[in-house]
Amino acid sequence: MRFRPEQHVRRQSDFLKIREQGRRIQGGLFTLWWLFRENTTDETRRLGVVASTKAVGNAIQRNRAKRRLREIFRRHQELLPPGIDLLLVARRDLNQNSFSVAEERFVSLCSKLPTATHA
């Protein structure tokens, strides 16, 4: 399944809302923040990706980390409950490990997410 434009978290206010009101799960290679959107019938799963210079490194390393996280989301978005916003914050170890290790970590974190918007 494609990673469509409507699945991107783009606005700074949305990033802040996920961080302030959402919940966090540490994944070692990345941190997963999640928040269910309220008062909406939209069941799209959305993703925002952050890779800072301090945490990941130079532009080449940051772009590689973001590409990896977007691809992992694209491959496994069906594991996520509908109407959820995710924020993946890359860590330095993400680029040091293989893609399959990061993918397995994401899948295991997805199993810890609640399935209902009331959680």
Beta strands, then each sheet from edge to edge (+ up, - down):
strand 1: 23-26
strand 2: 30-36
strand 3: 46-50
strand 4: 84-90
sheet 1: 1+ 2- 4+ 3+
end
